[in-house]
Amino acid sequence: MNTADHQQFRDAVAVANIPTLLMVLVQLTGELRWLQPPYRPSRGNGLGDNDSGGFSDSIQDEIRTATLDAILAWRDGQPVAIPDPSPELLVDMLSCAMGEPVPPEYGTFTSSLLGHRPVSDEAIPVAEDFHVVIVGAGVSGICAAVNLKAAGIPFTILEKNATVGGVWYENRYPGAGVDTPNHLYSYSFAMHDWSMFFALRDDLHGYLEQVADQFDLKRHIRFNTNVDDATYDQANQRWQVKFTTEDGGSDTLSSNILISATGIFNPPVLPKIDGLDQFAGPAFHTARWRDDVDLTDKRVAIIGNGASCMQIGPEIQHQVKSLTIFQRSLHWAAPFAQFRRKVPDALRFLMREVPLYQAWYRVRLGWTFNDRIHSALQKDPDWKDKDRSLNAINDGHRAYFTQHIKDELGDRIDLFEKVLPSYPPFGKRMLMDNGWYRMLRNPRVELVDESVTKIEPDCLVTADGASHPADVLLLATGFDVLRFITTFNVTGRSGQSLREAWEDDNAKAYLGTVVPDFPNFFTLYGPNLQPGHGGSLIFVVEMQMRFVMDVIRKMSTENLGAVECRQDVHEAYNERVDQAHENMVWTHEGMTTYYRNARGRIVVNSPFRNVDFYEMTREANLSEFVVEPRAG
């Protein structure tokens, strides 16, 4: 290795995360003494990376020096001493890296997070006419396609847009980005050279384009194609998928397997407010952003104050003449220390050149943002202050977030009661504070907590009778998330539609993936799968696809033509889901959330830890399905 390369590694290790370096050091050298005192990091605070590990400068220097030596030796040909740590060792390593005990069941789960390959990479022999149709080429559709291609299974993706990306193609409003660290919010089989710790929309969409190109997926995709209807043909054990082509014509594809990868953040919801269609200026949903509308020196009104508004508001506050935000409900927001923070070039070099470093950095993020918080979202039956919190830990979160709000508002304490939620933290989607509270101090910004009752050509009228002038109206009113798979009709074996089976807004699926009466049909990012306690949806979809691929593998091995989830299995699973939710924050009284339908049932979020769902989906048990031999 030349001197320049040596210096690059030295510079990279000098700014690297110490707990992550320790894990690299253990695997490269095989020396387990690095997992023992005085080298065990202290527990980090909040959601930060804990870069120093809480060590003194001398201990940090010792770790950095040893890791640099180990990396240089590895680059010169020294093999990795522990290339595949045992589950038990991985638990000890992760416990050390996080400075806190990690339950023993996380060993195998952690191993999967360290992977750099498709979750299904063994060829599956299928019949010559076997085919899979995937609806949607967003995050989930790409994941499905990579797995199918790795197994040699023919497939076609039908995508309504002109390219891949789904919501990350469609959502292009100012400030649009991810609120999960993108080193975690990425495929385990497609690591990436991220320029920021929390990527913005363009980088995220670029990543999905890159993955599609890397795995040569686009030749399997029919773009500008709207799926209209899918009907199960029982006699032939196939799905007949009807769609509208790019030129406006109609066509049909026949497939053995149908995978819905349409997600839930589609289509957008418009508020039902009298006079909305009478507004004279530009008025549009944030998911349908108009680049032709210049907000400079305009009086801008935003209805809704959720995630998209929290990203847009701080971004445009200094551009507009005035910004009036109509608050529909209160939200908790966590400090966002890494907002717009770039990954240092030296650290990007280390992540590119030492995949083990990026893998362990990802694993640490996985614990911080995945299951770590799950236990704090359980109701304590003996807790006296049930209105404000769930338990002692949750009450500590409340105090922490409350102090953050006070600190950010500064001398605008008059806003405090207007923005402080009364319900427990994490009761709704936890937002990341990218300058929201500081924005509210801007004289150009007004937060209105009265509901909009009427829209006139040049103003919005609120319930108190006040009139708020506006030139541009932005609708940050979210999506129809309770009604899964609304973009096309699905009809099952008995002739019943999926919409009917799900009672419109009461969707249920075994493992969020399969539904009785709908053989050979799989829904990705289905009911009760959003990791509401935190984490990466992408890995949830990877776990689903591991399950789907095992179903297909067993269909091939046993020459099956149809597999359909048993009704009793489906009902028992959803009873477990509902019972678990009864003890969790999302069923807390006194708040509304898009997670819950009109019946009060949680439809969107998963009540399970990610590690639990991983175990549930590791293998498909055909005894849980009604199976049929392949026809003919």
Sequence and secondary structure as in RCSB ss.txt:
>XXXX:A:sequence
MNTADHQQFRDAVAVANIPTLLMVLVQLTGELRWLQPPYRPSRGNGLGDNDSGGFSDSIQDEIRTATLDAILAWR
DGQPVAIPDPSPELLVDMLSCAMGEPVPPEYGTFTSSLLGHRPVSDEAIPVAEDFHVVIVGAGVSGICAAVNLKA
AGIPFTILEKNATVGGVWYENRYPGAGVDTPNHLYSYSFAMHDWSMFFALRDDLHGYLEQVADQFDLKRHIRFNT
NVDDATYDQANQRWQVKFTTEDGGSDTLSSNILISATGIFNPPVLPKIDGLDQFAGPAFHTARWRDDVDLTDKRV
AIIGNGASCMQIGPEIQHQVKSLTIFQRSLHWAAPFAQFRRKVPDALRFLMREVPLYQAWYRVRLGWTFNDRIHS
ALQKDPDWKDKDRSLNAINDGHRAYFTQHIKDELGDRIDLFEKVLPSYPPFGKRMLMDNGWYRMLRNPRVELVDE
SVTKIEPDCLVTADGASHPADVLLLATGFDVLRFITTFNVTGRSGQSLREAWEDDNAKAYLGTVVPDFPNFFTLY
GPNLQPGHGGSLIFVVEMQMRFVMDVIRKMSTENLGAVECRQDVHEAYNERVDQAHENMVWTHEGMTTYYRNARG
RIVVNSPFRNVDFYEMTREANLSEFVVEPRAG
>XXXX:A:secstr
  HHHHHHHHHHHHHS HHHHHHHHHHHH  GGGGSTTS      TTS  TTTT  HHHHHHHHHHHHHHHHHHH
TT   S SS  HHHHHHHHHHHHTS   TTHHHHHHHHT  S S  S     TT  EEEE  SHHHHHHHHHHHH
TT  EEEE SSSSS THHHH   TT B SS TTTSS TT     SBSS BHHHHHHHHHHHHHHTT GGGEE S 
EEEEEEEETTTTEEEEEEE TTS EEEEEESEEEE   SS SB     BTGGG SS EEEGGG  TT   TT EE
EEE  SHHHHHHHHHHTTTSSEEEEE  S   EEE TTTT B  HHHHHHHHH HHHHHHHHHHHHHHHTTTTGG
GGB  TT S TTT SSHHHHHHHHHHHHHHHHHHTT GGGHHHH  SS TTSS  EEESSHHHHTTSTTEEEE S
 EEEEETTEEEETTS EEE SEEEE   B TTS S SSEEE TTS BHHHHTTTT    BTTTB TT TTEEETT
 TT B TTS  HHHHHHHHHHHHHHHHHHHHHTTEEEEEE HHHHHHHHHHHHHHHHTBGGG SS   TTB TTS
 B SB  S HHHHHHHTSS  GGGEEEEE   
